[in-house]
Amino acid sequence: MTSTNAAAGARPPLLLLCAAQFMLVLDFAIVNVALAAMQRDLDFSAGGLQWVVGAYALFYGGFLLLGGRAGDVFGRKRMFVGGLAVFTLASLAGGLAHEPWLLVLARAVQGLSAAAVSPAVLAMIAGGFPEGPERVKAMGVFGAVSSAGFTGGVVAGGLLTEYLTWRAVMLVNVPVGVLLVALAAKRLTADHQATRSSSLDLPGAVLVTSAMCALTYGLTAASDKGWGATPVLTALGGGAVLLIAFLIVQTKVAQPLVPLSIFRNRALSAGNGIAFLSGGVMSVSTFFITMYMQQVLGYSALRASMGFFPQAFVVFLFSLPVVKLTHRLGARNVLIAGGVLLAIGSGLLARVTADSSYLLGVLPGGVLLGLGVTVMMIATAIAGTSGVSGPQMGLASGLFNSSRQLGVGLCLAVGVALAGVVHGTAAAIPVGGFQGAFWFTTALSVAIVAVSVLGLRRTAVAAAAPAAAAPQKAPAAAPATAAAK
């Protein structure tokens, strides 16, 4: 039995699930451009403003593994519909907030609910389509929508803030969320009890959630307080200790939250590593391209957001061809090509100077980064969930999203430190700081190529296709075994 939906004889509504994913990714990116307007309107302190983004990242990153496993145990439809309803209400509360703490609280609830929805989306898509060409196409659509939401969010944030108000970037989720909840309650098939795990490892859940929250807080606070600050060192050290304790517990309990045997799947492990690295490239490049356009080129928030339009157009134009290429060539080859594109794009951006123009200094590298991000979002989603059975699909989805989120937080904190940003203000980044940050993303991109070459000897697509073509000659576990080799 491949999945709950497949077992029921029905495919999950791909468009509905991807629409929810688009809203979640869009919301993550759309807020950044509106931060200055939020600070003026609600009188945020300089240190408090970062938590509009940080609160979302803290609860999203901290609860992803728990959210993914909860979908396996309690049902993915429940997690999807319930989480999406809470996300919609939190968006409404944030859009109506008149105090800084209310907006930060709303963003925290958004992150918590997104940690329930996002793994459920990926699990239902990956589990609802047989491994092979069908799953490649479905996961390709998922990856394309995710990359479009990330780049489109930056553009949409500037437009909404400029022509309406910063509140629009929160309230835009409300009508969309209400519609998606209504459609999901009607059209999604409930999970079959036989395909779900019977219990949740509560000690493991507490340990890993605490560890992820501590690590996410430490990485978020590092850019504001500095790496040597006591709260940062305490959070990072405590998170590391909790994570070690979690790994020990997983070897002792009968039904662990994260069976460590899942990492024997070579494609899944490599996919998570690439998700970590590509998340770092996306977060660091987006942050420093935005700051370069505003500080060095003197762009307004709106003009800076429109500077990302070419990237968004590239995502729209090449998403379908990348899906087809992944189907034909396999995730491994496509990921290698994507890493090369990211490396070249980052290398071009690393050559910016105080006199560079947008057309010659930013646009070429930015377009290549947009194309590389499209490849990463599509192919890593395929590799990161390959060879996983239905009952563990939520866990695999949570691991994949957690890896990418940790990459976003850790790599951005390192990039900010390398650029010489003082206490996260980014008030006057030296030109050499921009160059250092982009050389850092170049190194991350080269690492993506290395992991793809060494970690993906055979892609999930290539390994699964023969098994799908001749099911009578292989046992039910053959696709998972082949993908893990």
C-alpha positions in Angstrom: 0.0 0.0 0.0 1.7 3.1 -1.2 -0.3 5.7 0.7 -3.6 6.5 2.3 -4.9 8.2 -0.8 -3.6 5.7 -3.2 -5.1 3.0 -1.1 -8.4 4.6 -1.3 -8.2 4.5 -5.1 -8.1 8.3 -5.4 -5.3 10.8 -6.1 -5.1 13.8 -3.7 -6.3 17.1 -5.3 -2.8 18.4 -6.4 -4.0 21.9 -7.2 -5.6 22.4 -3.8 -2.5 21.1 -1.9 -0.1 23.2 -4.0 -2.3 26.3 -3.5 -1.9 25.9 0.3 1.9 25.4 -0.1 2.1 28.6 -2.2 0.3 30.6 0.5 2.7 29.3 3.2 5.8 30.0 1.2 4.5 33.4 0.0 3.7 34.4 3.6 7.3 33.6 4.6 8.8 35.9 2.0 6.1 38.6 1.7 6.7 40.1 5.2 10.3 41.0 4.7 9.7 44.0 2.4 6.9 45.3 4.8 9.1 45.4 7.9 10.0 49.1 7.6 6.3 50.1 7.3 5.5 47.8 10.3 8.2 49.5 12.4 6.8 53.0 11.6 3.2 52.2 12.2 3.5 50.1 15.4 6.6 51.8 16.8 8.7 48.6 17.0 12.1 48.8 18.7 15.1 48.0 16.5 15.6 44.7 18.4 11.9 43.8 18.4 11.3 44.2 14.7 13.4 41.1 13.8 10.9 38.9 15.7 8.2 39.6 13.1 10.3 37.2 11.0 12.0 35.4 13.9 8.8 34.3 15.7 7.5 32.6 12.6 10.8 30.9 11.9 11.1 29.8 15.6 7.8 28.0 15.8 7.8 26.8 12.2 11.3 25.3 12.4 10.9 24.1 16.0 7.7 22.1 15.4 8.2 20.8 11.8 9.4 17.3 12.9 6.5 17.0 15.4 4.0 18.3 12.9 5.2 15.8 10.2 5.0 12.8 12.6 1.7 14.0 14.0 0.3 13.7 10.5 1.4 10.1 10.4 -0.2 9.3 13.7 -3.4 11.4 13.8 -4.1 11.8 10.1 -2.8 14.2 7.5 -6.2 15.6 6.5 -6.8 16.6 10.1 -3.5 18.3 10.4 -3.9 20.0 7.0 -7.5 21.4 7.6 -6.9 22.2 11.3 -3.6 23.9 10.7 -4.8 25.8 7.7 -7.8 27.1 9.7 -5.5 28.3 12.6 -3.1 29.9 10.0 -6.0 31.9 8.5 -7.2 33.1 11.9 -3.6 34.1 12.9 -3.3 36.0 9.6 -6.5 38.0 10.4 -5.2 38.7 13.9 -1.9 39.9 12.6 -3.5 42.1 10.0 -5.6 43.8 12.7 -2.8 44.1 15.3 -2.3 47.5 16.8 0.5 46.5 19.3 3.9 45.1 18.4 3.5 42.1 20.7 0.2 41.2 19.1 1.8 41.1 15.6 4.7 39.0 16.9 2.2 36.6 18.6 0.2 36.2 15.5 3.4 35.4 13.5 4.3 32.8 16.1 0.9 31.1 15.7 1.3 31.3 11.9 4.6 29.5 12.2 3.1 26.8 14.5 0.2 26.1 12.2 2.4 26.1 9.1 4.5 23.4 10.8 1.4 21.2 10.8 0.3 22.1 7.3 3.5 22.0 5.2 4.6 18.4 6.1 1.0 17.2 5.5 1.0 18.8 2.0 4.3 17.2 1.0 3.3 13.8 2.5 0.0 13.7 0.8 1.5 14.6 -2.6 4.4 12.2 -2.2 2.3 9.4 -0.8 -0.6 9.9 -3.1 1.3 9.1 -6.3 3.3 5.9 -7.0 7.1 6.4 -6.9 8.3 6.8 -10.4 7.1 9.1 -13.3 3.8 10.0 -11.6 5.4 11.1 -8.4 8.1 13.0 -10.2 5.5 15.1 -12.1 3.5 15.7 -8.9 6.6 16.6 -6.8 7.8 18.8 -9.7 4.6 20.8 -9.5 5.0 21.1 -5.8 8.6 22.3 -6.1 7.7 24.8 -8.9 4.9 26.3 -6.7 7.2 26.6 -3.7 9.9 28.4 -5.7 7.3 30.7 -7.3 5.9 31.5 -3.8 9.3 32.4 -2.5 10.3 34.7 -5.3 6.7 36.0 -5.9 6.4 36.9 -2.2 9.2 39.5 -2.4 7.5 41.2 -5.4 4.0 41.0 -3.9 5.2 42.4 -0.5 6.5 45.5 -2.2 3.4 46.1 -4.2 0.9 45.6 -1.4 2.9 47.7 1.0 3.4 50.5 -1.4 -0.2 50.8 -2.8 -2.2 49.5 0.1 -0.7 49.0 3.6 1.6 46.6 5.4 -1.6 45.0 6.8 -2.5 43.8 3.4 0.4 41.3 3.4 -1.3 39.6 6.4 -4.9 40.0 5.4 -4.4 38.7 1.9 -4.2 35.2 3.4 -7.7 35.4 5.0 -10.0 34.9 1.9 -7.6 32.4 0.4 -7.4 30.5 3.6 -11.1 30.3 4.1 -11.6 29.0 0.6 -8.9 26.4 0.9 -10.3 25.1 4.3 -13.7 24.7 2.8 -12.4 22.9 -0.3 -10.1 20.7 1.8 -12.8 19.6 4.2 -14.9 18.5 1.2 -12.4 17.1 -1.2 -9.6 15.6 0.8 -9.9 11.9 1.6 -9.6 11.0 5.3 -6.6 8.8 6.2 -7.2 5.1 6.7 -6.4 3.9 10.2 -4.5 0.9 8.9 -1.9 3.2 7.3 -1.2 5.3 10.3 1.2 4.8 13.1 -0.4 3.8 16.4 1.4 6.1 18.9 3.5 9.2 19.2 6.9 9.1 21.0 6.1 11.9 23.5 9.6 12.0 25.2 11.2 12.2 21.8 8.7 14.8 20.6 9.5 17.0 23.6 13.2 16.7 23.2 13.4 17.3 19.5 10.9 20.2 19.6 12.8 21.8 22.4 16.1 21.3 20.6 14.8 22.7 17.3 13.3 25.7 19.1 16.5 26.4 21.0 18.7 26.1 17.9 16.3 28.3 15.8 16.2 30.9 18.6 20.0 30.9 18.9 20.5 31.3 15.1 17.9 34.0 14.9 19.2 36.0 17.9 22.8 35.7 16.7 22.4 38.2 14.0 20.9 40.7 16.5 22.9 40.1 19.7 26.1 38.7 18.3 27.6 35.2 18.4 29.3 35.8 21.7 26.1 36.9 23.6 25.2 34.7 26.6 21.6 34.0 25.4 22.9 32.9 22.0 25.5 30.6 23.4 23.1 29.2 25.9 20.4 28.5 23.3 22.9 26.9 20.8 24.6 24.8 23.5 21.3 23.8 25.1 19.9 22.9 21.7 22.9 20.7 20.9 22.6 18.9 24.2 18.9 18.3 23.7 19.5 17.0 20.2 22.1 14.5 21.5 19.6 13.4 24.2 16.9 13.0 21.5 19.2 10.7 19.4 19.9 8.6 22.4 16.2 8.2 23.3 15.4 7.2 19.7 17.6 4.1 20.1 15.8 3.1 23.3 12.1 3.4 22.6 10.0 0.8 20.8 8.3 3.3 18.4 10.7 6.3 18.0 9.6 9.6 16.6 12.4 9.4 14.1 13.6 5.8 13.4 17.3 6.3 12.7 17.1 3.6 10.2 15.4 6.0 7.8 18.8 7.6 7.2 20.0 4.4 5.6 18.0 5.6 2.6 20.9 7.3 0.7 18.7 9.4 -1.6 16.7 10.7 1.4 19.8 11.6 3.4 21.4 13.3 0.4 18.2 15.1 -0.4 18.0 16.5 3.2 21.6 17.7 3.0 20.9 19.5 -0.3 17.8 21.0 1.2 19.9 22.4 4.0 22.4 23.9 1.6 19.9 25.2 -0.9 17.9 26.8 1.9 21.1 28.7 2.9 21.7 29.9 -0.6 18.2 31.2 -1.0 18.1 33.0 2.3 21.5 34.6 2.1 21.3 35.7 -1.5 17.8 37.1 -1.1 18.8 39.1 2.0 22.0 40.6 0.6 20.5 41.3 -2.9 17.7 43.2 -1.2 20.2 45.1 1.0 22.5 45.9 -1.9 19.7 47.4 -4.0 18.5 49.5 -1.1 21.9 50.6 0.4 24.2 50.8 -2.5 21.8 51.4 -5.4 19.5 53.6 -3.3 16.3 51.7 -4.3 13.1 52.2 -2.4 11.4 49.1 -0.9 9.0 48.9 -3.9 11.8 49.3 -6.5 13.9 46.7 -4.7 11.0 44.2 -4.7 10.5 44.8 -8.4 14.2 44.0 -8.8 13.3 40.4 -8.1 10.7 40.3 -10.9 13.1 38.8 -13.4 13.8 36.0 -10.9 10.0 35.4 -10.5 9.6 35.4 -14.3 12.4 32.8 -14.7 10.7 30.6 -12.1 7.4 30.8 -14.0 9.1 30.2 -17.4 11.3 27.3 -16.5 9.3 25.4 -13.8 7.6 23.0 -16.3 10.8 22.4 -18.4 12.7 21.5 -15.1 9.9 19.0 -14.2 10.3 17.4 -17.6 14.1 17.3 -17.3 13.9 15.8 -13.9 11.6 13.1 -15.3 14.0 12.4 -18.2 17.4 12.8 -16.6 16.8 11.9 -13.0 17.1 14.1 -9.8 20.8 13.5 -9.5 21.8 15.0 -12.8 19.4 17.9 -12.5 20.6 18.7 -9.0 24.2 18.8 -10.2 23.2 21.2 -12.9 21.2 23.3 -10.4 24.2 23.5 -8.1 26.4 24.7 -11.0 23.8 27.4 -11.9 23.7 28.6 -8.2 27.5 28.7 -8.1 27.9 30.7 -11.3 25.1 33.1 -10.2 26.7 33.6 -6.8 30.1 34.1 -8.3 28.8 36.8 -10.6 27.2 38.6 -7.6 30.4 38.3 -5.6 32.0 40.7 -8.1 29.7 43.7 -7.2 31.3 47.0 -6.3 30.1 50.3 -5.1 29.8 51.4 -8.7 28.0 48.4 -10.1 24.6 48.9 -11.7 21.6 46.7 -11.5 21.7 45.6 -15.1 25.4 44.5 -15.0 25.9 43.8 -11.3 22.7 42.2 -10.0 20.6 41.0 -12.9 22.8 38.3 -14.5 23.6 36.6 -11.2 20.1 37.1 -9.9 18.5 35.4 -12.9 20.9 32.4 -12.7 20.1 32.1 -9.0 16.4 32.1 -9.8 16.8 29.3 -12.3 19.0 27.4 -9.8 16.4 27.8 -7.0 13.7 26.5 -9.3 15.8 23.3 -9.9 16.5 22.9 -6.2 12.9 23.2 -5.1 11.8 20.6 -7.6 14.5 18.0 -7.5 15.3 18.1 -3.8 11.6 17.4 -2.9 11.8 14.3 -5.1 15.1 13.1 -3.6 14.1 14.0 0.0 11.0 11.8 0.0 12.1 8.9 -2.2 12.0 5.3 -1.1 9.7 6.1 1.9 6.7 4.0 2.8 3.2 5.6 3.4 3.2 5.4 7.2 6.5 7.4 7.4 5.8 9.9 4.6 4.9 12.6 7.1 8.2 12.0 9.0 10.2 12.3 5.7 8.3 15.5 4.9 9.0 17.0 8.3 12.7 16.0 8.0 13.0 17.6 4.6 11.3 20.9 5.7 13.4 21.0 8.9 16.6 20.6 7.0 15.7 23.5 4.7 14.6 25.6 7.6 17.8 25.0 9.6 19.8 25.9 6.4 17.9 29.1 6.2 18.6 30.1 9.8 22.2 28.9 10.2 23.5 30.0 6.8 21.9 33.4 7.1 23.4 33.9 10.5 26.9 32.9 9.2 26.4 35.1 6.1 25.5 38.1 8.2 28.6 37.5 10.4 30.9 37.2 7.4 29.5 40.4 5.9 30.4 42.4 9.0 26.8 43.3 9.9 26.8 44.8 13.4 24.0 43.4 15.7 21.7 42.7 12.8 21.0 46.3 11.9 22.4 46.0 8.4 22.6 49.8 8.5 25.8 50.1 6.5 27.1 46.9 5.1 30.6 47.5 3.5 30.9 46.5 -0.1 33.4 43.8 0.9 30.7 42.4 3.1 28.4 41.9 0.2 31.2 40.2 -1.7 32.0 37.9 1.2 28.3 36.9 1.6 28.1 36.0 -2.1 31.3 34.1 -2.0 29.8 32.2 0.9 26.7 31.2 -1.2 29.2 30.2 -3.9 30.8 27.8 -1.5 27.4 26.4 -0.5 26.5 25.9 -4.1 29.7 24.0 -4.8 28.8 21.8 -1.8 25.4 21.1 -3.4 27.2 19.7 -6.4 29.5 17.6 -4.3 26.7 16.1 -2.3 24.7 15.4 -5.4 27.6 13.6 -7.1 28.7 11.6 -4.0 25.3 11.1 -2.2 23.1 10.3 -5.2 24.7 7.4 -7.0 21.4 6.5 -8.5 18.3 8.8 -8.3 15.0 7.8 -6.9 13.5 8.2 -10.3 15.9 5.9 -12.1 15.7 3.3 -9.4 12.0 3.3 -9.0 11.1 3.1 -12.7 12.2 -0.5 -13.3 10.3 -1.7 -10.2 7.2 0.1 -11.3 7.5 -1.4 -14.7 7.7 -5.0 -13.4 5.9 -5.3 -10.1 5.3 -9.0 -10.5 9.1 -9.6 -10.2 9.7 -7.6 -7.1 8.3 -7.5 -3.6 6.5 -4.5 -2.3 9.6 -3.1 -0.5 11.7 -3.1 -3.7 11.2 0.6 -4.6 12.4 1.6 -1.2 15.3 -0.7 -1.3 16.4 0.3 -4.7 16.3 4.0 -3.9 18.4 3.5 -0.8 21.3 1.8 -2.6 
